[in-house]
Amino acid sequence: MSQGDGPVLVVDDGAVRTLTLNRPDRLNAFTATSYRLLAELLVEADQDAEVHALILRGAGRAFSSGVDLDALRERPDAAAQLGETFDELLEALVTLDTPLLAAVHGSAVGFGATVLLHCDLVLVAEDARLRFPFTSLGTAPEAGSSMLLTALVGPQRAADFLFTSRWIGAAEAVSAGLALRSCPPERLEAETMDLAREVAAQPPVAVATAKRLLREARTEPLEEAFARERREARQLSARMGPMGTAPQRASP
């Protein structure tokens, strides 16, 4: 399969399918359209018996800068539409049986960072920088990150990352457990593909079973985290205004 146009590109290499976020002029920021398209592509890949591993990457100079705040401000119904399609994407991520790898270069901000918590294996280029900017935006953590981040890096580091909205470099991302390893930017694509092929070479049913077992214990707590985050985001929006209108300490 090959899809060479639109906000998400699709390329197959044997049993490995690569999904490339393709809004490089906006640092691959998400809109409702790209949320929905990525959700549909994940579901489609999961139903394709020929796809044994998935890679998520970004075109241009960044992985993803998160939600497109300009698009969010342009239309009065944008926030509701974004929330609906965001939930569709979360559902696709948490039910995905196909192993999902991420190749991260440049900046990964907001959902560009929290989506990595739903990936099974993450490789980062040495120039990669991650940021969970929710406090600086005046909103609540999203995508289950309030639970997943704590489980992954521990409560102290999770509090540091979320309270300060600071940048996290590639070396720290690896040491904290946010990524498996780092590599030179020019090696990122090849090393991620090599790892994806290694995963894809295993019996896909056995890999899917292992993935389900790994995620099973966190499924119910994750759904509860989604609900808490949505509730807190609504309350913060009522107090501070919609996301993107609160003062920011640093720009992505």
Buried (B, 14 or more C-beta within 10 A) or exposed (E): EEBEEEBBBBBBEBBBBBBBBBBEEBBBBBBBBBBBBBBBBBBBBBEBEEBBBBBBBBBBEBBBBBBBBEBBBEEEEBBEBBBEBBBBBBBBBBEBBBBBBBBBBBBBBBBBBBBBBBBBBBBBBBBBBBBBBBBBBBBBBBBBBBBBBBBBBEEEBBEBBBEBBBBBBBEBBBBBBBBBEBBEBEBBBEBBBEBBBEBBEEEBEEBBEEBEEEBEEBEEEBBEBBEBBBEBBEEBBEEBEBBBBBEBEEEB
